[in-house]
Amino acid sequence: PYVEVRAIVPLIGKLLISETMFRKFAKARDTRIPQSLGGYTPSSADCMLRGTMPTSAGAPMHFITIPEEQKLEFSDLLLLADEQMDMVERYLHRGTMFALCDPNVKAICVVTRESEGVFEIKNLATRPEAQRRGYGRSLVHHIVNYCKDLKGTTLLVGTGESPSTLGFYEKCGFVRSHRVKNFFVDNYDHAIIEDGKQLVDMVYLKMLL
């Protein structure tokens, strides 16, 4: 018995040291954030801390939260959905920004809390080469769950009167709510064209959570 205890004690010590080293490593890795526009591929340690693994053949896509100091690194994507930067900055720094990775960033979304229980999608964009592959809808689904976890009751989104964009949100489960007259004319310094048509009013859609 004495020999067995002496053999086991060093092993326990090694396990304790390994766990301590892993915790320190995990804490350090958890602060890693995207370093380039869309080129960030989370490592195994990064994704393990978030409950998933980097995407490979057959592996699931995953979501990350973009830290405040890194949001502007995704300006190229933000401007796909809202093409005037001063308008983006009206909500960017008060909202939470998510990215969908597969394995690098394919789509981003900014969501804000507008009032008690009411959230709003302010910006949702998918890289052009990754569109029509379900990334946008998956990101909306993630936002819905995020808002529910925060006791949200209503999720809003405002967009131009573009058939393709309105159709996308309606397929995601939103219904038309109201409109803000002349929003794009009054707030942008140039004409906003989508689907070959100048946008004038902002059309709001909502989803009850």
Secondary structure, DSSP 8 states (H G I E B T S, - for coil): -HHHHHHHHHHHHHHHHHHHHHHHHHHHHTT----STTT----HHHHHHTT-----TT---EEEEE-GGGGGGGHHHHHHHS--HHHHTTTGGGSEEEEEESSSEEEEEEEEEEETTEEEEEEEEE-GGGTTSSHHHHHHHHHHHHHHHTT--EEEEEEES-HHHHHHHHHTT-EEEEEETTHHHHH-SS--EETTEE--SEEEEEEE-
